[in-house]
């Protein structure tokens, strides 16, 4: 695990939440208004909708997704990746156990953790550390685990996961090798809140022409990832909206990206991508018309897929 960057160290040292400014609306975003979280929580409790929304958070769905690539080596045809993102695990009692229950029967070759392991941004509770340590060790016993940090995570959480055997990609890369063929998985530090992502450092150990997967907590770097020749980007952060309206979709996304990048499969300039709806919830720990997910991603060699 790389040492903490100057940028992340500076933001963590502030000790308070700073506003995220982006897009035409500048600072006028839901995440910059914690008082709105309180109003929403109160409104849900008064309307008696809160219990249903809280129960929905633990209703994990397994999303099986397939991608096809021309440049994938034959030995990796059918490789399966378990992708878990946005757990916010300290605020949701029983979530760690529910994840284990959901993942246990699944077969996969590699696990990737997409960041946002904690609920609050300025403080990481003992519950966050202990629950992620338990889950990290359980996942590590089943196989290789890679991970990145998100906008809710402090560097210490990365250290906790690294101590469990998780290979934390903080502007770094890892190589998966089979029969002399390689897949490179690059992971960048959070681009949304910390602005600590570094594509140059993340790709420094990758051979020219290698098959590359980018793991970014947020999809907001999709243009640069595509421009740097990544075949697939895996990301989260948006929660798919978390609170959606039938026929309308996400009310809030917290990411300045086109709507088609907010959830599920997408494409951009030859790069394919997947944005997870997340495995937990943040802000207010409820979900409506947007179930939490455990993502099971299969990589196929295009010549082997059915038309």
C-alpha positions in Angstrom: 0.0 0.0 0.0 1.4 3.4 -1.0 2.1 6.0 1.7 -0.6 8.7 2.1 -0.4 11.4 -0.5 0.1 15.0 0.4 -3.3 15.9 -1.0 -5.1 13.3 1.1 -3.1 14.1 4.1 -4.0 17.8 3.8 -7.7 17.1 3.5 -7.8 14.6 6.3 -6.0 17.1 8.6 -8.7 19.7 8.1 -10.9 17.8 10.6 -14.1 19.0 9.1 -16.3 18.4 6.1 -15.4 20.7 3.2 -17.9 21.4 0.4 -17.5 19.6 -2.9 -17.8 22.1 -5.7 -18.5 20.8 -9.2 -20.5 21.3 -12.3 -22.8 24.3 -13.0 -24.4 24.1 -9.6 -21.2 24.6 -7.8 -21.7 23.9 -4.1 -25.5 23.3 -4.4 -25.4 19.6 -3.9 -27.2 17.3 -1.5 -24.0 16.1 0.1 -23.0 19.6 1.0 -26.2 20.1 3.0 -26.2 17.8 6.0 -29.2 19.6 7.4 -31.2 18.1 4.5 -30.3 14.6 5.7 -31.9 15.4 9.1 -35.1 16.8 7.4 -35.4 13.7 5.2 -34.8 11.4 8.1 -37.5 13.2 10.2 -39.9 13.2 7.3 -39.5 9.5 6.7 -40.1 8.7 10.4 -43.2 11.0 10.6 -44.6 9.3 7.5 -43.8 5.8 8.8 -41.8 5.1 5.7 -38.5 4.8 7.5 -38.8 1.1 8.7 -39.5 -0.1 5.1 -36.6 1.9 3.7 -34.2 0.6 6.4 -35.3 -3.0 5.8 -34.6 -2.5 2.0 -31.0 -1.7 2.8 -30.4 -5.3 3.9 -32.3 -6.7 0.9 -29.1 -7.5 -1.1 -29.4 -8.6 -4.7 -26.8 -10.5 -6.7 -26.3 -8.7 -10.0 -24.7 -11.0 -12.5 -23.1 -9.0 -15.3 -21.1 -10.1 -18.4 -18.7 -8.1 -20.5 -17.0 -9.2 -23.8 -13.6 -8.0 -24.9 -11.5 -8.5 -28.1 -8.2 -8.1 -26.2 -8.8 -10.6 -23.4 -6.5 -13.6 -23.4 -8.2 -17.0 -23.8 -7.0 -18.1 -20.3 -9.1 -15.4 -18.7 -12.2 -16.2 -20.7 -15.0 -16.6 -18.0 -13.0 -15.0 -15.2 -15.4 -13.8 -12.5 -14.9 -10.8 -10.3 -16.9 -10.1 -7.1 -17.3 -6.3 -6.7 -18.4 -4.8 -3.4 -18.7 -1.1 -3.0 -20.2 1.6 -0.7 -20.9 -0.6 2.3 -20.9 2.2 4.9 -20.8 -0.6 7.3 -20.8 1.1 10.7 -24.2 2.6 10.4 -26.0 -0.6 9.3 -26.3 -3.3 11.9 -26.3 -6.8 10.4 -24.9 -5.8 7.0 -21.5 -7.6 7.4 -23.3 -10.8 8.2 -25.8 -10.2 5.3 -22.9 -9.7 2.9 -21.3 -13.0 4.0 -24.6 -14.8 3.7 -25.0 -13.5 0.2 -21.5 -14.1 -1.0 -20.9 -17.5 0.5 -22.6 -19.6 -2.2 -21.0 -17.5 -5.0 -18.0 -18.7 -7.1 -15.5 -16.1 -8.3 -11.8 -15.7 -9.0 -11.1 -12.3 -7.6 -12.7 -9.9 -5.1 -12.5 -6.1 -5.5 -13.6 -3.6 -2.9 -14.8 -0.3 -4.3 -14.4 2.0 -1.3 -16.7 3.9 1.2 -16.5 1.4 4.0 -17.6 3.9 6.6 -20.7 6.1 7.0 -19.3 9.4 8.3 -16.5 11.3 6.5 -14.6 13.0 9.3 -14.6 10.2 11.9 -14.2 6.4 11.5 -15.8 4.6 14.4 -14.5 1.5 16.1 -17.5 -0.3 14.6 -16.3 0.5 11.1 -12.8 -0.8 11.8 -14.0 -4.0 13.5 -16.7 -4.9 11.0 -14.4 -4.3 8.0 -11.7 -6.2 9.7 -14.0 -9.2 10.2 -15.3 -9.0 6.6 -11.9 -8.4 5.1 -10.4 -11.4 6.8 -13.4 -13.6 5.7 -13.1 -12.5 2.1 -9.3 -13.0 2.2 -9.7 -16.6 3.3 -11.7 -17.2 0.2 -9.2 -15.7 -2.2 -7.3 -12.7 -3.4 -8.8 -9.3 -2.5 -8.0 -5.9 -4.0 -9.4 -2.6 -2.8 -9.5 1.2 -3.2 -10.5 4.1 -0.9 -13.6 6.2 -1.3 -14.7 9.7 -0.3 -15.9 8.6 3.1 -12.6 6.7 4.0 -9.6 8.0 5.8 -6.2 6.5 5.1 -6.4 4.5 8.4 -9.2 2.3 7.0 -6.9 1.3 4.1 -4.2 0.3 6.7 -6.8 -1.8 8.6 -7.8 -3.6 5.4 -4.1 -4.1 4.3 -3.5 -5.7 7.7 -6.2 -8.2 6.8 -4.4 -9.1 3.6 -6.4 -6.9 1.2 -4.1 -5.4 -1.5 -5.0 -1.7 -1.3 -4.5 0.1 -4.6 -4.0 3.7 -3.6 -2.8 5.0 -7.0 -1.2 1.6 -7.6 -1.8 -1.5 -9.6 -1.8 -5.3 -9.2 -1.3 -8.0 -11.8 -3.4 -11.2 -12.2 -1.4 -13.8 -14.1 -2.4 -17.1 -15.7 -0.2 -19.2 -17.9 2.0 -16.2 -18.7 -0.9 -14.0 -19.6 -1.7 -10.9 -17.5 -4.6 -8.6 -16.5 -3.6 -5.4 -14.8 -6.0 -3.9 -12.2 -5.2 -0.3 -11.4 -6.8 1.6 -8.5 -6.9 5.3 -7.9 -7.4 7.2 -4.7 -10.7 9.1 -4.3 -11.3 11.6 -7.0 -14.6 13.0 -5.7 -13.9 14.5 -2.3 -10.1 14.2 -1.7 -9.0 14.8 -5.3 -6.1 12.5 -4.5 -6.3 10.4 -7.6 -3.1 10.0 -9.7 -3.4 8.1 -13.0 0.3 8.3 -13.7 1.2 6.6 -10.4 -1.5 4.0 -10.7 -0.4 3.0 -14.2 3.3 3.1 -13.6 3.8 -0.7 -13.3 1.6 -1.7 -16.2 3.2 -3.1 -19.4 2.4 -1.4 -22.7 -0.4 -3.1 -24.5 -1.6 -5.0 -21.4 -5.3 -5.6 -20.7 -6.2 -3.0 -18.1 -9.1 -2.6 -15.6 -9.5 0.7 -13.7 -11.1 0.7 -10.3 -12.2 4.1 -9.2 -14.6 4.8 -6.3 -16.5 7.3 -8.4 -17.3 7.1 -12.2 -16.3 10.8 -12.6 -12.9 10.0 -14.1 -14.5 8.0 -17.0 -13.1 10.3 -19.7 -9.5 10.0 -18.5 -9.7 6.3 -17.9 -11.0 5.8 -21.4 -8.3 8.1 -22.8 -5.6 6.0 -21.1 -6.7 2.8 -22.8 -8.5 1.0 -20.0 -10.9 -1.7 -21.2 -13.2 -1.7 -18.2 -13.9 0.7 -15.3 -15.5 -0.5 -12.1 -16.9 2.1 -9.8 -19.6 2.9 -7.3 -20.3 6.1 -5.2 -23.6 7.0 -6.7 -25.6 4.2 -4.9 -27.7 4.2 -8.1 -29.4 7.1 -6.5 -30.4 5.1 -3.4 -33.8 6.8 -3.3 -35.4 6.5 -6.7 -38.9 7.3 -8.1 -40.7 4.9 -10.3 -40.5 6.1 -13.9 -38.1 8.8 -12.9 -35.0 7.1 -11.4 -32.4 8.6 -9.1 -33.4 11.8 -7.3 -29.8 12.5 -6.3 -26.6 10.9 -7.7 -23.8 12.9 -6.1 -21.7 12.6 -9.2 -21.3 14.8 -12.2 -21.7 12.2 -14.9 -24.3 11.5 -17.6 -27.4 9.7 -16.3 -26.4 6.5 -18.1 -23.3 6.2 -15.9 -25.2 6.4 -12.6 -26.0 2.7 -12.4 -25.3 -0.5 -14.3 -23.4 -1.2 -17.5 -22.3 1.6 -19.8 -19.8 2.5 -22.5 -17.7 5.5 -23.3 -15.2 5.8 -26.3 -14.5 2.1 -26.5 -14.2 1.6 -22.8 -16.9 -0.4 -21.0 -17.9 0.3 -17.4 -20.0 -0.8 -14.5 -21.4 1.4 -11.7 -22.6 -0.5 -8.7 -25.7 0.6 -6.8 -23.7 -0.1 -3.7 -23.9 -2.7 -1.0 -25.0 -0.3 1.8 -26.4 3.2 2.2 -25.3 6.6 3.3 -26.8 10.0 4.2 -29.9 8.4 5.5 -29.6 4.6 5.7 -32.7 3.8 3.6 -33.4 2.6 0.1 -36.5 2.9 -2.1 -36.9 1.4 -5.6 -33.1 0.9 -5.7 -31.9 -2.3 -4.1 -28.4 -2.7 -2.7 -26.3 -5.1 -4.7 -23.4 -7.6 -4.7 -21.9 -7.5 -8.2 -20.7 -10.7 -9.9 -18.9 -9.6 -13.1 -17.8 -12.1 -15.8 -15.1 -11.3 -18.3 -15.5 -13.0 -21.7 -13.3 -13.2 -24.7 -15.5 -11.7 -27.5 -14.9 -14.6 -29.9 -16.3 -17.0 -27.3 -19.5 -15.2 -26.6 -22.8 -16.1 -28.3 -24.2 -13.6 -30.7 
